Structure formats: C-alpha cells, structure tokens
C-alpha cells in the first residue's frame, strides 16, 4: 500500500493561500528538503480550486 503525503503552504495563524509569502524565508536548506520530497514521490498532484464568490 502506498502512503499519501500532503504538503501545504500554511502560515502559523492558519492562513492557506498562494506561497508567495514564503519567499523571504526560503533558503538552501528548505529548497533541499522540498526537492527531496518532490523527487521521492511516484506521482504528484498539483492544482488549485478557485473560490467562488457568493
């Protein structure tokens, strides 16, 4: 059985949105972790569901 791994960009106050806010904190160590995470996967699902205005 395969494992399902979810990775999200989530701030400490619970805001989930585009990862542009992470740019000031990005460094080589984080890049290595995310690269290893990406290339260890058999498949990757990328996507976004746009919020519908009510």
PDB file with one MODEL, atoms N, CA, C and O in Angstrom:
MODEL        1
ATOM      1  N   UNK A   1       0.838  -1.166   0.000  1.00  0.00           N
ATOM      2  CA  UNK A   1       0.000   0.000   0.000  1.00  0.00           C
ATOM      3  C   UNK A   1       0.892   1.241   0.000  1.00  0.00           C
ATOM      4  O   UNK A   1       1.902   1.284   0.702  1.00  0.00           O
ATOM      5  N   UNK A   2       0.518   2.240  -0.782  1.00  0.00           N
ATOM      6  CA  UNK A   2       1.270   3.488  -0.856  1.00  0.00           C
ATOM      7  C   UNK A   2       0.811   4.463   0.220  1.00  0.00           C
ATOM      8  O   UNK A   2      -0.324   4.413   0.694  1.00  0.00           O
ATOM      9  N   UNK A   3       1.724   5.346   0.586  1.00  0.00           N
ATOM     10  CA  UNK A   3       1.383   6.401   1.535  1.00  0.00           C
ATOM     11  C   UNK A   3       0.936   7.638   0.767  1.00  0.00           C
ATOM     12  O   UNK A   3       1.430   7.920  -0.325  1.00  0.00           O
ATOM     13  N   UNK A   4       0.014   8.356   1.343  1.00  0.00           N
ATOM     14  CA  UNK A   4      -0.418   9.637   0.810  1.00  0.00           C
ATOM     15  C   UNK A   4       0.241  10.722   1.659  1.00  0.00           C
ATOM     16  O   UNK A   4       0.045  10.773   2.873  1.00  0.00           O
ATOM     17  N   UNK A   5       1.021  11.585   1.016  1.00  0.00           N
ATOM     18  CA  UNK A   5       1.700  12.664   1.716  1.00  0.00           C
ATOM     19  C   UNK A   5       1.159  13.985   1.186  1.00  0.00           C
ATOM     20  O   UNK A   5       1.128  14.215  -0.023  1.00  0.00           O
ATOM     21  N   UNK A   6       0.737  14.837   2.091  1.00  0.00           N
ATOM     22  CA  UNK A   6       0.197  16.140   1.726  1.00  0.00           C
ATOM     23  C   UNK A   6       1.175  17.199   2.194  1.00  0.00           C
ATOM     24  O   UNK A   6       1.616  17.187   3.344  1.00  0.00           O
ATOM     25  N   UNK A   7       1.508  18.108   1.306  1.00  0.00           N
ATOM     26  CA  UNK A   7       2.353  19.236   1.690  1.00  0.00           C
ATOM     27  C   UNK A   7       1.620  20.512   1.310  1.00  0.00           C
ATOM     28  O   UNK A   7       1.127  20.653   0.190  1.00  0.00           O
ATOM     29  N   UNK A   8       1.556  21.438   2.258  1.00  0.00           N
ATOM     30  CA  UNK A   8       0.783  22.659   2.060  1.00  0.00           C
ATOM     31  C   UNK A   8       1.597  23.867   2.512  1.00  0.00           C
ATOM     32  O   UNK A   8       2.507  23.744   3.333  1.00  0.00           O
ATOM     33  N   UNK A   9       1.267  25.015   1.978  1.00  0.00           N
ATOM     34  CA  UNK A   9       1.818  26.271   2.454  1.00  0.00           C
ATOM     35  C   UNK A   9       0.781  26.861   3.393  1.00  0.00           C
ATOM     36  O   UNK A   9      -0.264  27.349   2.961  1.00  0.00           O
ATOM     37  N   UNK A  10       1.082  26.810   4.684  1.00  0.00           N
ATOM     38  CA  UNK A  10       0.134  27.237   5.712  1.00  0.00           C
ATOM     39  C   UNK A  10       0.873  28.095   6.729  1.00  0.00           C
ATOM     40  O   UNK A  10       1.902  27.678   7.260  1.00  0.00           O
ATOM     41  N   UNK A  11       0.367  29.274   6.999  1.00  0.00           N
ATOM     42  CA  UNK A  11       1.011  30.146   7.987  1.00  0.00           C
ATOM     43  C   UNK A  11       0.644  29.684   9.398  1.00  0.00           C
ATOM     44  O   UNK A  11      -0.299  28.913   9.577  1.00  0.00           O
ATOM     45  N   UNK A  12       1.387  30.155  10.390  1.00  0.00           N
ATOM     46  CA  UNK A  12       1.125  29.756  11.776  1.00  0.00           C
ATOM     47  C   UNK A  12      -0.242  30.196  12.271  1.00  0.00           C
ATOM     48  O   UNK A  12      -0.789  29.596  13.197  1.00  0.00           O
ATOM     49  N   UNK A  13      -0.797  31.234  11.668  1.00  0.00           N
ATOM     50  CA  UNK A  13      -2.133  31.676  12.077  1.00  0.00           C
ATOM     51  C   UNK A  13      -3.241  31.014  11.259  1.00  0.00           C
ATOM     52  O   UNK A  13      -4.401  31.420  11.335  1.00  0.00           O
ATOM     53  N   UNK A  14      -2.877  29.979  10.466  1.00  0.00           N
ATOM     54  CA  UNK A  14      -3.871  29.181   9.771  1.00  0.00           C
ATOM     55  C   UNK A  14      -4.301  29.678   8.410  1.00  0.00           C
ATOM     56  O   UNK A  14      -5.286  29.183   7.863  1.00  0.00           O
ATOM     57  N   UNK A  15      -3.594  30.638   7.848  1.00  0.00           N
ATOM     58  CA  UNK A  15      -3.956  31.154   6.533  1.00  0.00           C
ATOM     59  C   UNK A  15      -3.334  30.276   5.455  1.00  0.00           C
ATOM     60  O   UNK A  15      -2.124  30.049   5.443  1.00  0.00           O
ATOM     61  N   UNK A  16      -4.172  29.789   4.555  1.00  0.00           N
ATOM     62  CA  UNK A  16      -3.699  28.962   3.461  1.00  0.00           C
ATOM     63  C   UNK A  16      -3.990  29.698   2.156  1.00  0.00           C
ATOM     64  O   UNK A  16      -5.145  29.915   1.788  1.00  0.00           O
ATOM     65  N   UNK A  17      -2.935  30.069   1.479  1.00  0.00           N
ATOM     66  CA  UNK A  17      -3.099  30.768   0.209  1.00  0.00           C
ATOM     67  C   UNK A  17      -1.844  30.550  -0.616  1.00  0.00           C
ATOM     68  O   UNK A  17      -1.041  29.673  -0.299  1.00  0.00           O
ATOM     69  N   UNK A  18      -1.668  31.319  -1.651  1.00  0.00           N
ATOM     70  CA  UNK A  18      -0.510  31.132  -2.507  1.00  0.00           C
ATOM     71  C   UNK A  18       0.784  31.299  -1.703  1.00  0.00           C
ATOM     72  O   UNK A  18       0.830  32.073  -0.747  1.00  0.00           O
ATOM     73  N   UNK A  19       1.837  30.566  -2.096  1.00  0.00           N
ATOM     74  CA  UNK A  19       3.064  30.541  -1.283  1.00  0.00           C
ATOM     75  C   UNK A  19       3.985  31.743  -1.456  1.00  0.00           C
ATOM     76  O   UNK A  19       5.146  31.673  -1.054  1.00  0.00           O
ATOM     77  N   UNK A  20       3.518  32.824  -2.029  1.00  0.00           N
ATOM     78  CA  UNK A  20       4.376  33.995  -2.238  1.00  0.00           C
ATOM     79  C   UNK A  20       4.936  34.534  -0.916  1.00  0.00           C
ATOM     80  O   UNK A  20       6.033  35.091  -0.898  1.00  0.00           O
ATOM     81  N   UNK A  21       4.201  34.377   0.183  1.00  0.00           N
ATOM     82  CA  UNK A  21       4.655  34.888   1.473  1.00  0.00           C
ATOM     83  C   UNK A  21       5.884  34.161   1.991  1.00  0.00           C
ATOM     84  O   UNK A  21       6.557  34.668   2.888  1.00  0.00           O
ATOM     85  N   UNK A  22       6.198  32.976   1.449  1.00  0.00           N
ATOM     86  CA  UNK A  22       7.349  32.205   1.937  1.00  0.00           C
ATOM     87  C   UNK A  22       8.679  32.696   1.366  1.00  0.00           C
ATOM     88  O   UNK A  22       9.736  32.319   1.873  1.00  0.00           O
ATOM     89  N   UNK A  23       8.650  33.525   0.327  1.00  0.00           N
ATOM     90  CA  UNK A  23       9.877  33.955  -0.356  1.00  0.00           C
ATOM     91  C   UNK A  23      10.939  34.544   0.585  1.00  0.00           C
ATOM     92  O   UNK A  23      12.109  34.188   0.444  1.00  0.00           O
ATOM     93  N   UNK A  24      10.599  35.418   1.530  1.00  0.00           N
ATOM     94  CA  UNK A  24      11.641  35.976   2.394  1.00  0.00           C
ATOM     95  C   UNK A  24      12.309  34.933   3.306  1.00  0.00           C
ATOM     96  O   UNK A  24      13.406  35.165   3.814  1.00  0.00           O
ATOM     97  N   UNK A  25      11.651  33.792   3.511  1.00  0.00           N
ATOM     98  CA  UNK A  25      12.158  32.778   4.434  1.00  0.00           C
ATOM     99  C   UNK A  25      12.830  31.608   3.719  1.00  0.00           C
ATOM    100  O   UNK A  25      13.376  30.717   4.370  1.00  0.00           O
ATOM    101  N   UNK A  26      12.794  31.603   2.395  1.00  0.00           N
ATOM    102  CA  UNK A  26      13.322  30.492   1.602  1.00  0.00           C
ATOM    103  C   UNK A  26      14.846  30.492   1.674  1.00  0.00           C
ATOM    104  O   UNK A  26      15.474  31.546   1.570  1.00  0.00           O
ATOM    105  N   UNK A  27      15.445  29.302   1.853  1.00  0.00           N
ATOM    106  CA  UNK A  27      16.896  29.188   1.868  1.00  0.00           C
ATOM    107  C   UNK A  27      17.296  27.841   1.271  1.00  0.00           C
ATOM    108  O   UNK A  27      16.434  27.052   0.885  1.00  0.00           O
ATOM    109  N   UNK A  28      18.580  27.580   1.196  1.00  0.00           N
ATOM    110  CA  UNK A  28      19.076  26.354   0.567  1.00  0.00           C
ATOM    111  C   UNK A  28      18.625  25.093   1.308  1.00  0.00           C
ATOM    112  O   UNK A  28      18.374  24.063   0.682  1.00  0.00           O
ATOM    113  N   UNK A  29      18.522  25.170   2.625  1.00  0.00           N
ATOM    114  CA  UNK A  29      18.096  24.011   3.411  1.00  0.00           C
ATOM    115  C   UNK A  29      16.635  23.650   3.106  1.00  0.00           C
ATOM    116  O   UNK A  29      16.305  22.480   2.915  1.00  0.00           O
ATOM    117  N   UNK A  30      15.785  24.647   3.065  1.00  0.00           N
ATOM    118  CA  UNK A  30      14.374  24.410   2.740  1.00  0.00           C
ATOM    119  C   UNK A  30      14.239  23.895   1.309  1.00  0.00           C
ATOM    120  O   UNK A  30      13.454  22.984   1.042  1.00  0.00           O
ATOM    121  N   UNK A  31      15.007  24.479   0.391  1.00  0.00           N
ATOM    122  CA  UNK A  31      14.967  24.038  -1.010  1.00  0.00           C
ATOM    123  C   UNK A  31      15.368  22.568  -1.130  1.00  0.00           C
ATOM    124  O   UNK A  31      14.768  21.828  -1.909  1.00  0.00           O
ATOM    125  N   UNK A  32      16.374  22.138  -0.369  1.00  0.00           N
ATOM    126  CA  UNK A  32      16.810  20.741  -0.415  1.00  0.00           C
ATOM    127  C   UNK A  32      15.724  19.807   0.119  1.00  0.00           C
ATOM    128  O   UNK A  32      15.485  18.743  -0.450  1.00  0.00           O
ATOM    129  N   UNK A  33      15.076  20.198   1.199  1.00  0.00           N
ATOM    130  CA  UNK A  33      14.002  19.374   1.775  1.00  0.00           C
ATOM    131  C   UNK A  33      12.842  19.245   0.790  1.00  0.00           C
ATOM    132  O   UNK A  33      12.340  18.145   0.561  1.00  0.00           O
ATOM    133  N   UNK A  34      12.416  20.375   0.206  1.00  0.00           N
ATOM    134  CA  UNK A  34      11.292  20.335  -0.735  1.00  0.00           C
ATOM    135  C   UNK A  34      11.654  19.570  -2.008  1.00  0.00           C
ATOM    136  O   UNK A  34      10.808  18.876  -2.572  1.00  0.00           O
ATOM    137  N   UNK A  35      12.893  19.690  -2.462  1.00  0.00           N
ATOM    138  CA  UNK A  35      13.341  18.948  -3.640  1.00  0.00           C
ATOM    139  C   UNK A  35      13.333  17.449  -3.371  1.00  0.00           C
ATOM    140  O   UNK A  35      12.846  16.670  -4.191  1.00  0.00           O
ATOM    141  N   UNK A  36      13.871  17.047  -2.226  1.00  0.00           N
ATOM    142  CA  UNK A  36      13.865  15.617  -1.859  1.00  0.00           C
ATOM    143  C   UNK A  36      12.441  15.089  -1.761  1.00  0.00           C
ATOM    144  O   UNK A  36      12.147  13.985  -2.219  1.00  0.00           O
ATOM    145  N   UNK A  37      11.568  15.875  -1.166  1.00  0.00           N
ATOM    146  CA  UNK A  37      10.161  15.498  -1.031  1.00  0.00           C
ATOM    147  C   UNK A  37       9.512  15.300  -2.407  1.00  0.00           C
ATOM    148  O   UNK A  37       8.786  14.330  -2.622  1.00  0.00           O
ATOM    149  N   UNK A  38       9.774  16.211  -3.316  1.00  0.00           N
ATOM    150  CA  UNK A  38       9.191  16.152  -4.647  1.00  0.00           C
ATOM    151  C   UNK A  38       9.680  14.938  -5.433  1.00  0.00           C
ATOM    152  O   UNK A  38       8.879  14.211  -6.022  1.00  0.00           O
ATOM    153  N   UNK A  39      10.986  14.722  -5.441  1.00  0.00           N
ATOM    154  CA  UNK A  39      11.541  13.663  -6.278  1.00  0.00           C
ATOM    155  C   UNK A  39      11.455  12.274  -5.654  1.00  0.00           C
ATOM    156  O   UNK A  39      11.763  11.287  -6.322  1.00  0.00           O
ATOM    157  N   UNK A  40      11.045  12.173  -4.395  1.00  0.00           N
ATOM    158  CA  UNK A  40      10.820  10.875  -3.766  1.00  0.00           C
ATOM    159  C   UNK A  40       9.439  10.320  -4.107  1.00  0.00           C
ATOM    160  O   UNK A  40       9.164   9.143  -3.873  1.00  0.00           O
ATOM    161  N   UNK A  41       8.586  11.157  -4.653  1.00  0.00           N
ATOM    162  CA  UNK A  41       7.204  10.756  -4.947  1.00  0.00           C
ATOM    163  C   UNK A  41       7.116   9.991  -6.259  1.00  0.00           C
ATOM    164  O   UNK A  41       7.858  10.257  -7.204  1.00  0.00           O
ATOM    165  N   UNK A  42       6.187   9.028  -6.296  1.00  0.00           N
ATOM    166  CA  UNK A  42       5.896   8.303  -7.535  1.00  0.00           C
ATOM    167  C   UNK A  42       5.059   9.156  -8.479  1.00  0.00           C
ATOM    168  O   UNK A  42       5.195   9.067  -9.699  1.00  0.00           O
ATOM    169  N   UNK A  43       4.202   9.974  -7.907  1.00  0.00           N
ATOM    170  CA  UNK A  43       3.366  10.870  -8.705  1.00  0.00           C
ATOM    171  C   UNK A  43       3.057  12.102  -7.866  1.00  0.00           C
ATOM    172  O   UNK A  43       3.115  12.069  -6.637  1.00  0.00           O
ATOM    173  N   UNK A  44       2.730  13.182  -8.553  1.00  0.00           N
ATOM    174  CA  UNK A  44       2.461  14.453  -7.890  1.00  0.00           C
ATOM    175  C   UNK A  44       1.171  15.024  -8.463  1.00  0.00           C
ATOM    176  O   UNK A  44       0.976  15.046  -9.679  1.00  0.00           O
ATOM    177  N   UNK A  45       0.303  15.478  -7.586  1.00  0.00           N
ATOM    178  CA  UNK A  45      -0.942  16.117  -7.990  1.00  0.00           C
ATOM    179  C   UNK A  45      -0.840  17.603  -7.631  1.00  0.00           C
ATOM    180  O   UNK A  45      -0.708  17.962  -6.461  1.00  0.00           O
ATOM    181  N   UNK A  46      -0.900  18.439  -8.630  1.00  0.00           N
ATOM    182  CA  UNK A  46      -0.851  19.886  -8.411  1.00  0.00           C
ATOM    183  C   UNK A  46      -2.172  20.477  -8.845  1.00  0.00           C
ATOM    184  O   UNK A  46      -2.761  20.026  -9.827  1.00  0.00           O
ATOM    185  N   UNK A  47      -2.638  21.469  -8.136  1.00  0.00           N
ATOM    186  CA  UNK A  47      -3.887  22.078  -8.567  1.00  0.00           C
ATOM    187  C   UNK A  47      -4.360  23.141  -7.616  1.00  0.00           C
ATOM    188  O   UNK A  47      -3.819  23.339  -6.529  1.00  0.00           O
ATOM    189  N   UNK A  48      -5.388  23.813  -8.067  1.00  0.00           N
ATOM    190  CA  UNK A  48      -5.981  24.876  -7.274  1.00  0.00           C
ATOM    191  C   UNK A  48      -7.447  24.983  -7.654  1.00  0.00           C
ATOM    192  O   UNK A  48      -7.804  24.956  -8.832  1.00  0.00           O
ATOM    193  N   UNK A  49      -8.269  25.100  -6.661  1.00  0.00           N
ATOM    194  CA  UNK A  49      -9.685  25.337  -6.920  1.00  0.00           C
ATOM    195  C   UNK A  49      -9.971  26.787  -6.582  1.00  0.00           C
ATOM    196  O   UNK A  49      -9.768  27.218  -5.446  1.00  0.00           O
ATOM    197  N   UNK A  50     -10.432  27.524  -7.542  1.00  0.00           N
ATOM    198  CA  UNK A  50     -10.734  28.937  -7.311  1.00  0.00           C
ATOM    199  C   UNK A  50     -11.959  29.071  -6.420  1.00  0.00           C
ATOM    200  O   UNK A  50     -12.942  28.347  -6.576  1.00  0.00           O
ATOM    201  N   UNK A  51     -11.883  29.996  -5.495  1.00  0.00           N
ATOM    202  CA  UNK A  51     -13.018  30.248  -4.620  1.00  0.00           C
ATOM    203  C   UNK A  51     -14.139  30.910  -5.406  1.00  0.00           C
ATOM    204  O   UNK A  51     -13.890  31.791  -6.228  1.00  0.00           O
ATOM    205  N   UNK A  52     -15.338  30.501  -5.160  1.00  0.00           N
ATOM    206  CA  UNK A  52     -16.487  31.085  -5.840  1.00  0.00           C
ATOM    207  C   UNK A  52     -17.079  32.200  -4.983  1.00  0.00           C
ATOM    208  O   UNK A  52     -17.392  31.986  -3.812  1.00  0.00           O
ATOM    209  N   UNK A  53     -17.231  33.380  -5.561  1.00  0.00           N
ATOM    210  CA  UNK A  53     -17.844  34.464  -4.767  1.00  0.00           C
ATOM    211  C   UNK A  53     -19.336  34.162  -4.562  1.00  0.00           C
ATOM    212  O   UNK A  53     -20.023  33.737  -5.490  1.00  0.00           O
ATOM    213  N   UNK A  54     -19.812  34.381  -3.367  1.00  0.00           N
ATOM    214  CA  UNK A  54     -21.223  34.093  -3.054  1.00  0.00           C
ATOM    215  C   UNK A  54     -21.996  35.332  -2.943  1.00  0.00           C
ATOM    216  O   UNK A  54     -23.199  35.289  -2.685  1.00  0.00           O
TER     217      UNK A  54
ENDMDL
END
